[in-house]
Amino acid sequence: MEIGRLNQRITIMEYSTKVDNIGNHKAQWDEAFSCWAAVAVKSSSENTEAGVTKEALSIEFTIRQTPQTINLSTSAHRIQFRGAIYNIDSILPNFRSLDYMKIVAYIRRAGENDEFC
């Protein structure tokens, strides 16, 4: 892949739990780092369930494989791209060439109940 194809800026967010001054635990997402990516739509679907229309969009992000990005996980990280939050579905490192990796992430609009899915 040519480096010029990585033309979209994405932010990797990391899940953490913070304790406030009275001992309450609060879950939050903090910005871990940002990087350049090539972005391609993998699939898009829409269905209606119980009168609520839900849109599901799956996107494939191709990023450079670095020591920082190789430690990403599907449960502790998510991606912010163009103001939307994408939950990571799978991470596909390239063990042969060790230069790029693919991340498949999805977003559900309408009907989504919790922000920590």
For each residue, the residues with C-beta under 8 A, 3 or more apart:
1: 5 6 38 62 99 100
2: 5
3: 6
4: 7
5: 1 2 38 62
6: 1 3 36 37 38 62 63 64
7: 4 36 38
8: 36 37 38 39 81
9: 34 35 36 37
10: 34 35 36 37 39 61 63 79 80 81
11: 31 33 34 79 80 81
12: 31 32 33 34 35 69 72 77 78 79
13: 29 30 31 32 77 78 79 80 85
14: 29 30 31 32 76 77
15: 27 28 29 75 76 77 78 116
16: 27 28 29 30
17: 25 26 27 28
18: 25 26 28
19: 23 24 25 26
20: 23 24 26
21:
22:
23: 19 20
24: 19 20
25: 17 18 19
26: 17 18 19 20
27: 15 16 17 116
28: 15 16 17 18
29: 13 14 15 16 78
30: 13 14 16
31: 11 12 13 14 34 80
32: 12 13 14 77
33: 11 12 68
34: 9 10 11 12 31
35: 9 10 12 63 64 69
36: 6 7 8 9 10 63 64
37: 6 8 9 10 61 62 63 81
38: 1 5 6 7 8 61 62 63
39: 8 10 59 60 61 62 81
40: 59 60 62
41: 44 57 58 59 60
42: 58 59 60 104
43: 56 57 58
44: 41 55 56 57 58
45: 55 56
46: 53 54 55 56
47: 53 54 56
48: 51 52 53 54
49: 52 54 111
50:
51: 48
52: 48 49 110 111
53: 46 47 48 110 111
54: 46 47 48 49 108 109 110 111 112
55: 44 45 46 108 109 110
56: 43 44 45 46 47 106 107 108
57: 41 43 44 106 107 109
58: 41 42 43 44 89 104 105 106
59: 39 40 41 42 81 86 104 105 106 107
60: 39 40 41 42 102 103 104
61: 10 37 38 39 79 81 102 103 104 105
62: 1 5 6 37 38 39 40 100 101 102 103
63: 6 10 35 36 37 38 69 100 101 103
64: 6 35 36 69 99 100 101
65: 69 70 93 94 98 99 100 101
66: 69 70
67: 70 71
68: 33 71
69: 12 35 63 64 65 66 72 101
70: 65 66 67 93 101
71: 67 68
72: 12 69 77 88 91 103
73: 76 77 88 91
74: 77 88 89 90 91
75: 15
76: 14 15 73
77: 12 13 14 15 32 72 73 74 88
78: 12 13 15 29 85 86 87 88 105
79: 10 11 12 13 61 85 86 88 103 105
80: 10 11 13 31 83 84 85 86
81: 8 10 11 37 39 59 61 84 86
82:
83: 80
84: 80 81 107
85: 13 78 79 80 107 115
86: 59 78 79 80 81 105 106 107
87: 78 105 106 107 117
88: 72 73 74 77 78 79 91 103 104 105
89: 58 74 104 105 106
90: 74 103 104
91: 72 73 74 88 101 102 103 104
92: 101 102 103 104
93: 65 70 101
94: 65 97 98 99 100 101 102
95: 98
96:
97: 94 100
98: 65 94 95
99: 1 64 65 94
100: 1 62 63 64 65 94 97
101: 62 63 64 65 69 70 91 92 93 94
102: 60 61 62 91 92 94
103: 60 61 62 63 72 79 88 90 91 92
104: 42 58 59 60 61 88 89 90 91 92
105: 58 59 61 78 79 86 87 88 89
106: 56 57 58 59 86 87 89
107: 56 57 59 84 85 86 87
108: 54 55 56 111 112
109: 54 55 57 112
110: 52 53 54 55
111: 49 52 53 54 108
112: 54 108 109 115 117
113:
114: 117
115: 85 112
116: 15 27
117: 87 112 114
